[in-house]
Amino acid sequence: MKLLRVGPPGAERPALLDQGGTLRDLSALVDDVDGGLLADAAALDRIRAAAGAGVLPPLDATGLRVGPPVGRIGKVVCIGLNYHGHAAETGQATPAEPVVFLKAADTVVGPDDTVLVPRGSVKTDWEVELAVVIGRTARYLETDEQALAHVAGYAVAHDVSEREFQIERGGTWDKGKNCETFNPLGPWLVTADEVPDPQALSLRLWVNGELRQDGHTSDQIFPVAEVVRYVSRFMTLYPGDVINTGTPAGVAMGQPDPKPYLRPGDVVELEVEGLGRQRQELKGA
């Protein structure tokens, strides 16, 4: 299934995109697409049955905002330097273990919402990523099979980053990762049954129409299952939590000087195979 949330910020309603491309209203069945729903197998089965029976009412998508596909996210866990190509382009060694950092949940916005370039920023950068959404509470997982069994689905994420804040301002990466609007997510949460192999997905990103990133999840240093299993050793993952699994080569930081960092007025478009497409216009904060 392709689950999503539509409507104004803070007032999104649950919806489904059916196989014919029609937007369907889920409000009569569930209150929201969130961790509570993703952990409720019976509720998900009711949605599948209603979708199969063709009884879900259509929604007019004209002018309708698409919000983040998951509501009430507890935390966003991110994996840095998780593609061989990205590590190479930034001149860093391949990590021996996953590099883990956190983004605040309030950085998450809709897939086509405005992204704000922070005040004083000179190195705002792009990063297309595969996002994993957790569906079952995960603690100390032991096998890759267990890890994938705890995944509710997948989505497109844009891990926007300010490299000066991240690297040059005397602290952890958090300074360059947690600016407002720095995690567009969606448009859909595609349930795990529709993504049989998360290591078989292409990722692309364009800036002002120019292709900048053209990668594939097979280039991940630590595959999705290993990432979920690893993270569960250090923190409890709850339904609705999100893991951004890293970005392929092609970021601005890896380009020759002068590096083409983002500026107000730029347009970024990105997609992950089968998971939909995002488009953001950048403005000054």
Salt bridges, closest charged atoms under 4 A:
GLU12 OE1 - ARG5 NH2 3.48
GLU12 OE2 - ARG65 NH1 2.90
ASP18 OD2 - ARG24 NE 3.01
ASP25 OD2 - ARG13 NH1 3.32
ASP32 OD1 - ARG5 NE 2.71
ASP32 OD2 - ARG72 NH2 3.61
ASP34 OD2 - ARG72 NH2 2.44
ASP45 OD1 - ARG48 NH1 3.45
GLU89 OE2 - HIS86 ND1 2.90
ASP113 OD2 - ARG65 NH2 2.80
ASP125 OD2 - ARG163 NE 2.83
GLU127 OE2 - ARG163 NH2 2.71
GLU127 OE2 - LYS177 NZ 3.24
ASP144 OD1 - ARG229 NE 3.14
ASP159 OD1 - LYS103 NZ 2.58
ASP159 OD2 - LYS177 NZ 2.97
GLU168 OE2 - LYS123 NZ 2.59
ASP193 OD1 - ARG48 NH2 3.64
GLU194 OE1 - LYS2 NZ 3.55
GLU210 OE1 - ARG212 NH2 3.63
ASP214 OD1 - ARG204 NE 3.36
ASP241 OD2 - LYS75 NZ 2.77
ASP257 OD1 - LYS259 NZ 3.59
GLU269 OE2 - ARG277 NH2 3.57
GLU271 OE2 - ARG204 NH1 3.75
GLU271 OE1 - ARG277 NH1 2.87
GLU281 OE2 - ARG279 NH1 3.09
